[in-house]
Every structure is written in structure tokens, then in C-alpha cells.
Amino acid sequence: MSFFSSSLSVLAVLWRIFRIPLLIATGLAIGFLLPYAFYLDREVRSRFDDLSWQIPSRVYARPLQLAPGLPMKPDVLELELAAARYVDDPQATLPGTWHREGARFTISRRAFIYLDGREREKRIGVTIADGRVSQLVDADSGAAMASVRLDPARIATLYGELQEDRRYVTLGEIPPLLLSGLQAVEDRDFKSHHGIDTVAILRAAWANLVAGHVVQGGSTLTQQLVKNLFLDRGQTFARKLNEALLSLLIEARYDKKRILEAYVNEVFLGQQGAQAVHGFAAASEFYFGRDLRGLGPADIALLVGMVQGPSLYDPRRNPDRALTRRNIVLGAFRDTGLIDDATSAAASKQPIGTAANATLPRDRYPAFLELVRRQLKQDYPDTELNSAGLAIHTTLAPSVQSLGEGAIDKALTALGKRGEAVQAALVVTGAHDGEVQAMIGSRDVDEPGFNRALDALRPIGSLVKPFVNLVALAQPQRYSLATLLDDSAIDMLQPNGTRWRPENDDHQTHGQVLLIDALAESWNLATIHLGQRIGIDRVHGFLASFGLGRDINPNPSMLLGAVDLSPFDVARLYQYLASDGHALPLRALRGVLDAQGRALTRYTVKPGASDYANATRLVTYAMQQVAISGTAHAITDSGLGWLHAAGKTGTSDTQRDSWFAGFTGDSLAVAWVGRDDNKPTGLFGATGGLRIWIELMKRLPTTPLVVPQDGIERAWIAPASGKRTDSACARARELPFAVGYPPSEEENCPLDQLREFFKGSSN
């Protein structure tokens, strides 16, 4: 009893001494900590009840659709695979890998979501022969396939203000080993603690006390999440108090699944330039070029190990340190029973499996992406594009873009000194669908400045001539390819009192010439006479009907291309010819998916009936002669005659602009070469723009142009008169005409007259 009494006496004394301080401390706790806790609780609820991030929108190229018979070359398929960040692997078993043996490719396609639904992982066998896909099979079963799509290349990311790359995933989309392994390494008591681990905190506090400053942490996953969501990177005791309070509040209000899902999407795991990589899903793509679900134990261990220090254990900058850390994590997986000894040993022997090209896609196609942004703005505000996690599927064909870039470089380099000061632009579209497959706005293809393909308004020169001829040929009762035109000198008084005396490029006149020859040889004088006959206003009206939004002055010089258009505008005009007289809008978008993979918008085009199909086919035939014997005969001379391409050269006044627009059976390309200071280049259309077009078509898989013959009939004519004649006559030419409108007048050649003479004598 004496001991008990003495103890009570001691407590009584202590109470008298510390009573007031304790009461003051309790009052402060009630008066400060409780209101502060309520304040923090409001902060937690406002952030966590509607937890969301600025998830950038991702921009994708079109998926390559493979099918037997598709024009294809091995090097072009390799360009497509490289753009989609596929890795060459002799096994080609993991998604995102491929291998080539001769003409046969084995491709392990990744799973992906497209506009019409989800595509599963699949191993594909592709054989290429004679410039086409000759065989397409399931690489596992050997079964023939009618067609298959490869997952599209990610070509750009539209970031918000935070510049964070993130792809939100639910816990069900994450490999179980990653979730369990994360807890085993970072927070083994995650399922049982209430936000803080007391033992770990006491251990860290003692170490910090001994050191005199913060040297160690004892953070749970919840505390780590709090650091990322609410706190700065400072290391103070006040910050640790806030961290503990916030962690307790979060654990009190939300279940473990909600907290863990937030963590796996928020954790910082790397940096590339100004862009930070957050979340395991984005990190998997950043380091391995694969979806999370395609990762093995070694890859998962690498990502989990990087949580402690993404820069310290960066596998690209510090591969040895990253390898050591990964193997430590694999040991933790083994020790906690997540993997067995054999799996741990096998995974530890694997090299670091990061893909060299699996980085954040930089916006490599500034000209094309500018077109994408302009077309997207019609439906989506910038705030939604930069933060809603949209998947934007475009029409870009990475291989076509790459080949176009190479064509410009090679063509301009071949010009020598003449090519040093010039710029270039190129637009490539699908001949029958108007999809923009490539757009280049500068010879420096990565230059994000002035987009010449969209915004450089330059005189188009003779590129306008096919449309002058089309307006005429739309009147088959009056005009045909055999119509004789006057190619004589012109001397015209202009409204300002000066004389306009245009000339042909060869400074000659050619008398009476066939309409088809005037177009093939690009004779200016004949074109002006034709335009005046059919009516300048009529030609102007036809050009204005395309809705280009440009000022087109209806004067005689318009007939020679005194019309300022961009390469994209020209492509819109020539798309009409390439698509057999159908007015198709040029589009860079196929569709948009939301963050959950649901289709929001699909951009489709339904071409209407062609109003001038027959006239278009006749003009196309004439443009094919341009490539055979006319101003673009270099196409045939270079070995591309088999394409039967149709096209037109264009040169502006004093050779300031060099153009070529031409199309094959499935591709339309418009090339421009000129100087930004508008000085003469010394180039004609055939020596500038045409060279780019030829270099492109030499490598681009494409099909020959076959002009439809519906509504067309053929007849032999005498070139000197344009009248119908016999095929046996000297210099007789067979030309196409609108059905029912071949020349009605006939001209018998001397051979016919001789036959008639002997026929009469025999009677």
C-alpha cells in the first residue's frame, strides 16, 4: 500500500505541475487541430470525390489494313512497323514485336481499340512478292486470313498545362502481379493499416533525429499518394504532419481499392523533356512500347523498383543500377510468395527489356497535325482536346509521310545550288476517299513554323488548265479532245491601259492544234483562246464552286493560273479529277474515342453522283498524255510509265513557283517548290515539283491508273483537221469521246481515195 500511496502522491504532484500546460495543449488541440482537420477533410473530399486528371489526348495514324493483293514493299512495311514502335525480335511472340526472313514477316500485333471496337492480340504471317501482299495467314494456326489491321502508330500527344502523360486504367486492367508486387515492396501492410505505418514512422523519426535533418521516410502507399496530390516536394516536419493527417482522412473516407487505383494512375515514373510520365500504364508504353497486360515478371519488377527513384533507376540512363534494383524487387516477389524460385531465377537472368524506340512520341508531323487541329476545332474545344484523354484517329499513313520526306530531300539535294534557297511542300491523299495520307510543309520536316502546305498562297500556273478544258468538255456537243484550237499570238488591251501579250514557254506559236495536244504540251495561247470561247465567267464559276475561300479574279490571266492557292487547295481541286468527278472534301480525321474507348465522332464521306464524269475521264486521258509525251514525260522516262499516271506541271510567272499535281490508281500527290522571298527559282514544273513526285512514286506502293470507260467511245481522227478518219491513215490517232459525240465529219486519206479509185475502175 505504501508503494501505491507514494505513486499516487507522485502523480498528484505531477498533475499540479503540468495541469495547466496540459489543459492549454488540449485546448490548442481542440481549437486548432480539429478545425484544421475539418479543413483538410474538405480538401480531401473536393479532390477525391471527383478524382480526375488532365489526361492528354493521343493522336494516332491510320491502322495499316493488310490484305492479299494490297500493294506493298518490304521496306515500306518496315517503315510502318517502326512508326508503330514495333521491336525486331527473332521470336516475334510478345505483342509489339516482329521479325523478317526474306520476304516473309511475322508480326505480333498488340491489342487495341479502334472506331469499330476492340482488336485482340494476334500473330500474323505476311509474305510480300512482286510488290504486293501475296499471302496473309494466322502465324499460329497457319489459317489464311482475308484481311487484318495492325495497331496504329501514336504520332502525337495533345497535352494540357501540366504536360503530364498518363493513361487512366482501372484495377481490373492491371496485372495482379504488379498490384501485389507493389504492395510487397512499398507497403506490405497496406491492406491493414489506416494510412500511416507507426513502426515505419518511428524508425524514420529516430534516423532523422540522429541526423539532425530528414534522411529517411516511412511512407505508406497512401502517404505517397498524398505527396503527389496535395503536397510539395519539401522535407519538413510540418509537411510530414500534414502528410499523416491527410493519409488518415483519406483512409477514413475511401476504401483500399479506390486509393490503390488512384495511386497506380498518379505515381511519377519518368520524364522526357517537359513531359512527365505518370501511372504504370503510361510508363509501360514509355519504357516497353507495350500495354501493361503484356508485361512479364521482369518488366513489372523494373517498374515497381522505379517507384523509389525514377531518375535514379532510369533503365536508359542508368541500366546497371536499374538492373540491380529490378533483381532486388524480384527477390521480394519471391520472398513473399508472389513468384516461385524458378520464375525469379529466369527473370533475373533477363536483360533490361526496354525498347529503344518506345519513347513518348514527339509531334513529328507539324504540318499534318496543324490540319488535324483545324478540323478538330469544328467539334472539340481546346480544353477538351488537352485534358479529356481522347483517342484521335487520323488518316496519316506513316510510310507515305516518310517516303514523302525522303522524296523532298532527294529531289532538292539533286538540284545542287539551285536547291539551296528553295522551300517545298507536299500533300498526298487517297485518290478515291480524300484521306490526307501525308502533309509536309517545309523541307525541314520537323519545323513547326510556317505551314506552306496549308498557308502558302502561290500562283498555280498551268495547273489550272485541266479545269479550263473540263469546262469545255462538259459540253460534248461543242468540244472534244479533237477540237481544233487557235494557238496564235494574243495582244489584249487591259483595263489599266497596258497591253497583255502572253507567250508560250517555247516562245513559239503552233497554229491550229488539237485540244488534247494543247493540254499535253501546256500551250498558253491555245488555252486562252479556248477560255475566251467557253467564257471566262464560266471557268471562274467552276473554280469558285469548290469553296476554297480564296479570291479568284475572273480575268484572262486566270486561264494561265494567275490564281493564288496553297498546295492543300490544289489537292482539293485535283481530288475531283482523281476521284472520277466526285467532289470529295479532304479530311485528316477518321474518328474520336473517349477515354473509355467509346466512339464519340466518326468522320465519313459519302461521295455524290458525278456531274461531269465523262468530261473528267476525257481530261484524265489527256493528262495521261502529259506523262507520256508532254511536259511531264520524265515520268515515263524514269520507268514509271506502267503507272499510266495522269498529271500536270505548273510554273508561275518568271519561274517563281514550280508545281506538279498527279495521280495514280490510288494516290494523288501535289508538290510545290519555291522561295519564301518569292524570288525566281530557275525551275519549271518539270524540273522542281515533278522531281519530288517521281521520287515519291518510285518507292510508294501504288496501282496503275485505269480510267473508267463508261460513257466513253473511241474513234480515229485526222490530227490536222480533227475530223474522223480511217485507222489505216497516216498519223491517224485514236481518241476517246463522250458516247454519241465523236466527230461527225469524215476525212478520207489518200490511201482511201486510191482504194476508191481502183474500186470504181473495177466496176
TIDO-736529 format. One record per residue (C-alpha): x, y, z; residue in one letter. Coordinates in steps of 0.05 Angstrom, whole numbers, plus 5000, padded with zeros to 4 digits. Last residue first. Example, Ala and Ser with C-alpha at 12.3 -4.5 7.8 and 13.67 -1.06 7.14 Angstrom:
// residues 2
527349795143s;524649105156a;
***
This chain:
// residues 763
466349701763n;473649531771s;475450251757s;470950491814g;474350041865k;481050251839f;479350981850f;476050851918e;482250501942r;486551081919l;482051571955q;482551152018d;490051142014l;489851892002p;486352002070c;478852072074n;476352602122e;469852492160e;465252992193e;461152742252s;466852782302p;465452322362p;459552542405y;454851962417g;458751692476v;463552222501a;469952162463f;476451772469p;481951862418l;485151412365e;490151782324r;491351762248a;498451982231r;497951602164a;491151312150c;489950582168a;485550762227s;480751112180d;478451832192t;474052272235r;475653002233k;480453372278g;483353722217s;490853622222a;490453072273p;486052612230a;481452232277i;480251512297w;474451392345a;473351152415r;467351112460e;466351352531i;460251352576g;463150802620d;470450732603q;473350812672p;480551062672v;485450552698v;491150862737l;496550362757p;496950162830t;501250412887t;506850212934p;510950852943l;518250782927r;518951052856k;512551452866m;515851912916l;522052052875e;517552202815i;513152692853w;519253052881i;522153112811r;515553372785l;515553952834g;522354202811g;524854082740t;518153932706a;514554502739g;519854972715f;525655182758l;530155792756g;527955942827t;525556662816p;524857072880k;518557002923n;522357122988d;519756453014d;522656102953r;519255572912g;517754832903v;510854532905w;508553802902a;501453532897v;500552782904a;494452352890l;494651602904s;490151012887d;490350882812g;495651402800t;495252152810f;498752792791g;499953502812a;506553842797f;508654542814w;514755002808s;513855712832d;517856342819r;519356142748q;518656842718t;510956772722d;508556132754s;510255432731t;505454842732g;506154122710t;500053682702k;498452962719g;495452302699a;499251662715a;499351052670h;503050712727l;506950282678w;510350912652g;514250962717l;520950792687g;524251472694s;522851652621d;515451532632t;515152032689i;520052482654a;514652572601h;511653112647a;511253672596t;508053212545g;509852542515s;507652012565i;506152392629a;502352952594v;498952402553q;495952152618q;493352862629m;489352792564a;486252142589y;484552492655t;481253062616v;476952552579l;475152192642r;473152842676t;468753042617a;465152372621n;464152422696a;461653142696y;456053142747d;458952582788s;453852302837a;455252412910g;461052182951p;459351943021k;464752173068v;465851923138t;468352253202y;466351853263r;465152213328t;464552003401l;466351263396a;467350943463r;474350743484g;473650933557q;477751573549a;473251793492d;474151573420l;474952043360v;474251883286g;477151843217r;480552523214l;485252853164a;479953013113r;479953273042l;472853413019p;470752992959l;467453282897a;466652672852h;469052732780g;472952092775d;476152112844s;482852342816a;479652912778l;475853192838y;481853072883q;485553532835y;481854142862l;482553952935r;489853792924a;490754482895v;487754782958d;492654373000f;498454622958p;496155332974s;492655762922l;493956432888d;490556452820v;494256752760a;493956042732g;494056142657l;486456192649l;486456682708m;490557152664s;484157262623p;480457572682n;475557282732p;479457442795n;479756862844i;479857072917d;480556452960r;475356103003g;476555432970l;469155312960g;470054832902f;464555212864s;469255802855a;473355412804l;467055252764f;464555972768g;471256242744h;471155772684v;464156012666r;465956732676d;471856652628i;467056422574g;467455802530i;470856162472r;475156612516q;477656012554g;479355642490l;483256242462h;486956292529i;488655552528t;491155582456a;495856152475l;498555812537n;500855152507w;501454632562s;504254092516e;499253572539a;493754092546l;494654392476a;495653692449d;488853462475i;485454082447l;488253932378l;492554472348v;491455022295q;497555482292g;503455302334h;506155952362t;513155992391q;516256292453h;517755592479d;514055752544d;508156002504n;507156752504e;502557262536p;501957962507r;497758392553w;497759122533r;497159672584t;491160142591g;489359962662n;483259572638p;487759132595q;488559162520l;489958472491m;495258232442d;494857482433i;499157072386a;496356442353s;494955762384d;487955702355d;484455082379l;481954482339l;477154032376t;479653312377a;479453252452l;472153452447s;468154082447y;461354332422r;456453762431q;460753482486p;459554102530q;462853852595a;469053822551l;469654582554a;469054632629v;474054052634l;479054412589n;479155022635v;479754542693f;485654172662p;488954852652k;489155082724v;495654712740l;498755152686s;500755692736g;498855562808i;500456262835p;502456192908r;498656212974l;503055883027a;498155713082d;496554973083l;502554623051a;506955213068r;506055113143n;510155673174f;513455443238g;513654743269p;519954523232e;520453763238d;520253663162v;525754163147d;523954183073r;517554503097s;510054403099g;509653643091i;502853303090m;501652563084a;495852083078q;490352603073v;484052193062e;480152433001g;477051742990d;478451542918h;485451812904a;487851742975g;491652372990t;498752632988v;500553363001v;507653622992l;511254273006a;518054542987a;522955103002q;528455382959v;534955702978a;539655112970e;536154772912g;539155172856r;546055042885k;545254292874g;538454092847l;539753362867a;539253562940t;532353842927l;529853192897a;532952742950k;530453143009d;523453222980i;522952482964a;525452283033g;520052693067e;514852403021g;517251693035l;516651823110s;509652113103q;507551533058v;510251033109s;506751383167p;499951383132a;496151953165l;488551883164t;487252063236t;484651723299h;484152173359i;483851793425a;481152273477l;484052323547g;479652923566a;485253413582s;488253743520n;482753623469l;477353813519e;480554473536t;481954623463d;474554593444p;472054003402y;467553963341d;469954473289q;476454533326k;478153823304l;479054033232q;483954573249r;487654133298r;488453573248v;490954063195l;496154313243e;497953593259l;499453473185f;504354063181a;507553913248p;508953173234y;514052963285r;509953143347d;514352753394r;512052063411p;513751903483l;519151373480t;518750643459a;524250693406n;529750373447a;525049853476a;526349683549t;527748963565g;533449023615i;536948363605p;533747713630q;537547303680k;533547553739s;527047343705a;529446623700a;531646593772a;525146913798s;520846453756t;524645843781a;524346063853d;516846163852d;513146823843i;508547203890l;510846803950g;513047403992t;520447203986d;519847113911r;516747793898f;521948103944a;527447753905g;524448033841l;524848723872v;532248623887i;533148393815n;529949033789r;534349463833r;540649143806t;538349203735l;536449943745a;543350093773r;546649753714d;541950093663p;542950803689n;540851273633r;536250803595r;533850393654p;532251013697d;533550763767y;535951423797l;531351833754s;525051433771p;527151373845g;523550933895q;517850793846v;523050533796m;523149853830g;515849733814v;517149893741l;523149413737l;519448873775a;513748903724i;518648833667d;522048223699a;515347903716p;512547953645g;508948533613l;503448463560g;497748683606r;501249343617l;500649513543d;507149523504r;512450023480g;516949783536f;519350423571y;514250943552f;508550463539e;509350123606s;510350803639a;503651053611a;500150453642a;504150493707f;501951203723g;505151873708h;510452033656v;512552763658a;513253163594q;517953763591a;523753353563g;522252623575q;520952453647q;519651833687g;515451433737l;511051913777f;505451543812v;498451813794e;494951243758n;497450683803v;496051103864y;488851293847a;487250553836e;490350383903l;486350903940i;479750693908r;481249963921k;483050103994k;476450424011d;475451164020y;473451624077r;477651404137a;483651214093e;483551904061i;483052254129l;488751844158l;493152004098s;491452744102l;493552764175l;500052384163a;502052814104e;500353454140n;504853234198l;510353044149k;509853734118r;510554064186a;516753624199f;519953874135t;522353534071q;519653954013g;516953633950r;510253983952d;503853693979l;496853513957f;496453003901l;503452733895n;505252743969k;498352473987v;499451883941l;506051723976q;502451764042q;497251264018t;502550803991l;505650824061t;511351284078s;516951124127g;521851634102g;529251734116q;534352304117v;530452884146v;535053314187h;539053284252g;542052604233a;540152284299v;533252584298l;532152374225n;534051654240a;529551654301w;523751944261a;524751424205a;524150844253r;518351164289l;514751274221i;516050554199a;513150284265v;507250744261t;505250564189d;500551104166i;494151084126g;489750634168h;493950004165h;491249314146s;491149244070k;497349664060f;501449264110d;506749054059r;507649764034d;512849913980e;515849243960v;510248743975a;504949263960q;507649393891l;508548643880g;501248513894s;498749043846l;504048873793l;503048123800l;495448213791p;496648513721p;492849183715i;486549253674e;481949043731g;485049583775l;482350103728t;486750473678v;487951203662y;493351343610r;498051893632r;503052373600d;503453013640e;504853693609q;501354053666l;498154583621e;494654073579g;497953603530y;495853393460l;500052783444t;502752603376a;504152043326i;501651413361r;502350883308a;496150483292p;495049753313d;495649303253l;489249113217r;487748443185v;484948193120s;482347563086a;486447103130m;489146413113a;489945923170a;497045763191g;494845653263s;499946073300d;502146563246a;494946693224d;495946793150v;496747323096l;499947143029q;501947512966s;501948222995v;504148612934r;510348902900g;512148262864d;512147852928a;510748013000i;509147483052t;505547663117v;504747203177g;500647483235i;500847373310r;494647663343k;492948093403e;485648273404r;482148833367e;476949243406r;471249603372g;469149963308d;472950603319l;479150243343y;481349953409i;488049603412f;491248933426a;498348893401r;500248523338r;505748003337s;508448063266i;511947513228t;514447773161f;516147363100r;520047643040a;526847433067g;526047263140e;523247853177r;521547923251h;516448293291w;514948523362t;509448943393g;505848373427p;510847853451l;511947253405t;516347533350a;521747013365q;527247353325p;525348023356d;525148673317d;521449173360v;514949523339y;514650253352r;508550403309a;512850833264a;517950273260a;512649773239l;510150233183e;517150363158l;518549613158e;512349523115l;515250033067v;521849673064d;518349013047p;514149312991k;506549332989m;500749402941p;495049002973l;493648362935g;492447942998p;490148403054a;493548853105l;489949463134q;495149923165l;491850293223p;491151043209r;495751483249a;494151623322y;493452253364v;493152183439r;489152653483s;492452843548p;489452643614i;488753253658q;486952863720w;480752663756s;478452483826l;471352713836d;470452533909d;478052543917f;479853263906r;473953613938s;473453083992r;480753134011v;480653894014e;474353874057r;477853384104d;483853834108l;479454404132y;475953944183f;482853724207a;484954454214y;478654584254p;480353994298l;487754144304l;486954874324f;481754964380g;481454244403i;488954154400a;490154844429l;485354694485g;488754034499t;495554384499a;492954914547i;489954374592l;496554004591l;500554634606p;495754794665i;495954114695r;503454004688f;505754194759i;499454014798r;498753374757w;505953194771l;504953284846v;498652864844a;502252334804l;507852304854v;502952244912s;499251704876l;505651314868s;507251414942s;500551124961s;501450524916f;508350394944f;505850465016s;500050005000m;
***
